[in-house]
């Protein structure tokens, strides 16, 4: 009878410690989720702000072709 009571007490202690640990993990998980959302929103707003400038820069580089001979090119005689 004493052994059974001791086992129940220890089980109850374990359950309370487990709940405390899992509760703090749940809170940590929510904080990480919130931080991730803020970072994604920041990246999306940055992308929206810089989209046109980057596109214009890229098109300028692609369309501005300057034909020239590479310095390592050797003319074979």
Residue pairs with C-beta under 8 A, 6 or more apart in sequence:
none
